[in-house]
Amino acid sequence: MGNSLGKLFTITSFGESHGNCMGIVVDGCPAGLPLTEADIQQEVARRRPGAVGTTERWEPDKVEIISGVYDGHSTGAPIAMLSWNKDVDSGVYKKNRFALRPGHADYTAFVKYGGFNDFRGGGRFSGRITLACVMAGAIAKKLLGRLGIDVFAHTVEIGGIKARAQALSDIKEKARENSLWCADPEAAEKMARLIEQTREEKDSIGGIIEGIALNVPAGLGEPVFDNFDGELAKALFAIPAVKGVAFGAGFAVASMKGSENNDLYDIKDGKIVTRTNNAGGVLGGISTGMPVIVRVAVKPTASIARSQETVDIEKMVKTSLAVMGRHDTCIVPRAVPGVEAMLAVTICDFARRAGLIPGVLS
Ligand SMILES: Cc1cc2nc3c(=O)[nH]c(=O)nc-3n(C[C@H](O)[C@H](O)[C@H](O)COP(=O)(O)O)c2cc1C
């Protein structure tokens, strides 16, 4: 089963897009963390639709904490959280149940679960899975905040339009000024126009999200199989539509010389630092103490209103399909909080494994 992640700070995901609810169980949160539904709700609100070209499905996404919190503090018991699905319209999914959406998980899910999987709204393969991950991420962020670790993400590219590079210290605030979570307002406007145009063309576009974690201490990660970068990549690939994960200079290292790629060591305020950060904050599967920088490639939304050739898997005949329903023209902005959540949850797990977070907080 692949519904759980982590070793000492674990999350277990449950729920389907058009089922009763989306939920998550967080185990390994120490006792004594001040925690309310409002703490979780404010993170969840950031992934709701609203940006140009996002789904018209309008869910309240109201978070309920159903265990593990008493009197405003975590108790040390598993924290189960959920949000009831309200705005569900499964008509189109039932009508097209056996017409495989090109680019979506309909075919692979049918093969794996013999057709018993809940296909409505994409079921377990829906972007709504990230709603529950964001709930867990809210707890992880609070815990990391106590260690001074700040985790955030921003949109760096949509449909080929690239945001201008910004100082690390400016990105978080600037990215929160528009609904695309892009720190470059001029690029954000162009991106918004392109998304709108693409929606009118009954098509979709993808892009790149950059995740950043500041003040991560050197020494996190468990080589050789639970590498810092490997576990982060695994968590990020759990976000539907993510097709690539790259740290620091990423694929560009392939054409660099060692003298260009090596991050030279230096000493700053009595601490070892590197002058550049092509490694993206990780060497040998262990955090270096430099900012963790990871880029995530998000593919264009599979469900598009344009007619495409496909196959009806029940009748085993060729057919065509224009996916109507309510879909995001570009997934990128709604996946940004998901990237933050997966980074926070994974770094929190490593911090617990390194003994940086005690079992009881004072
Ligand atoms: C926040 C979010 C929203 C998404 N919305 C849609 C959508 O409206 N329509 C769609 O076809 N896919 C959407 N997806 C992507 C699919 O869930 C994903 O492409 C599908 O499960 C196949 O998985 P894969 O692309 O990772 O291989 C969304 C993903 C995320 C993270």
Ligand as a Chemical Component Dictionary entry (heavy atoms), coordinates in Angstrom:
data_LIG
# 
_chem_comp.id                   LIG 
_chem_comp.type                 NON-POLYMER 
_chem_comp.pdbx_formal_charge   0 
_chem_comp.three_letter_code    LIG 
# 
loop_
_chem_comp_atom.comp_id 
_chem_comp_atom.atom_id 
_chem_comp_atom.alt_atom_id 
_chem_comp_atom.type_symbol 
_chem_comp_atom.charge 
_chem_comp_atom.model_Cartn_x 
_chem_comp_atom.model_Cartn_y 
_chem_comp_atom.model_Cartn_z 
_chem_comp_atom.pdbx_ordinal 
LIG C1  C1  C 0 -4.034 20.875 -7.494  1  
LIG C2  C2  C 0 -4.200 19.949 -8.677  2  
LIG C3  C3  C 0 -5.308 20.067 -9.488  3  
LIG C4  C4  C 0 -5.476 19.209 -10.580 4  
LIG N1  N1  N 0 -6.570 19.408 -11.393 5  
LIG C5  C5  C 0 -6.728 18.617 -12.469 6  
LIG C6  C6  C 0 -7.835 18.814 -13.338 7  
LIG O1  O1  O 0 -8.670 19.709 -13.130 8  
LIG N2  N2  N 0 -7.957 17.975 -14.405 9  
LIG C7  C7  C 0 -7.033 16.998 -14.681 10 
LIG O2  O2  O 0 -7.179 16.295 -15.663 11 
LIG N3  N3  N 0 -5.977 16.796 -13.876 12 
LIG C8  C8  C 0 -5.798 17.569 -12.777 13 
LIG N4  N4  N 0 -4.719 17.346 -11.957 14 
LIG C9  C9  C 0 -3.706 16.356 -12.334 15 
LIG C10 C10 C 0 -4.160 14.908 -12.300 16 
LIG O3  O3  O 0 -4.652 14.585 -11.013 17 
LIG C11 C11 C 0 -2.995 13.996 -12.725 18 
LIG O4  O4  O 0 -2.481 14.429 -13.951 19 
LIG C12 C12 C 0 -3.455 12.548 -12.886 20 
LIG O5  O5  O 0 -3.749 11.998 -11.623 21 
LIG C13 C13 C 0 -2.395 11.641 -13.535 22 
LIG O6  O6  O 0 -1.245 11.605 -12.735 23 
LIG P1  P1  P 0 0.186  12.063 -13.300 24 
LIG O7  O7  O 0 -0.072 13.272 -14.138 25 
LIG O8  O8  O 0 0.977  12.401 -12.064 26 
LIG O9  O9  O 0 0.742  10.924 -14.066 27 
LIG C14 C14 C 0 -4.532 18.197 -10.850 28 
LIG C15 C15 C 0 -3.417 18.068 -10.003 29 
LIG C16 C16 C 0 -3.240 18.936 -8.935  30 
LIG C17 C17 C 0 -2.018 18.808 -8.059  31 
# 
loop_
_chem_comp_bond.comp_id 
_chem_comp_bond.atom_id_1 
_chem_comp_bond.atom_id_2 
_chem_comp_bond.value_order 
_chem_comp_bond.pdbx_ordinal 
LIG C1  C2  SING 1  
LIG C2  C3  SING 2  
LIG C2  C16 DOUB 3  
LIG C3  C4  DOUB 4  
LIG C4  N1  SING 5  
LIG C4  C14 SING 6  
LIG N1  C5  DOUB 7  
LIG C5  C6  SING 8  
LIG C5  C8  SING 9  
LIG C6  O1  DOUB 10 
LIG C6  N2  SING 11 
LIG N2  C7  SING 12 
LIG C7  O2  DOUB 13 
LIG C7  N3  SING 14 
LIG N3  C8  DOUB 15 
LIG C8  N4  SING 16 
LIG N4  C9  SING 17 
LIG N4  C14 SING 18 
LIG C9  C10 SING 19 
LIG C10 O3  SING 20 
LIG C10 C11 SING 21 
LIG C11 O4  SING 22 
LIG C11 C12 SING 23 
LIG C12 O5  SING 24 
LIG C12 C13 SING 25 
LIG C13 O6  SING 26 
LIG O6  P1  SING 27 
LIG P1  O7  DOUB 28 
LIG P1  O8  SING 29 
LIG P1  O9  SING 30 
LIG C14 C15 DOUB 31 
LIG C15 C16 SING 32 
LIG C16 C17 SING 33 
# 
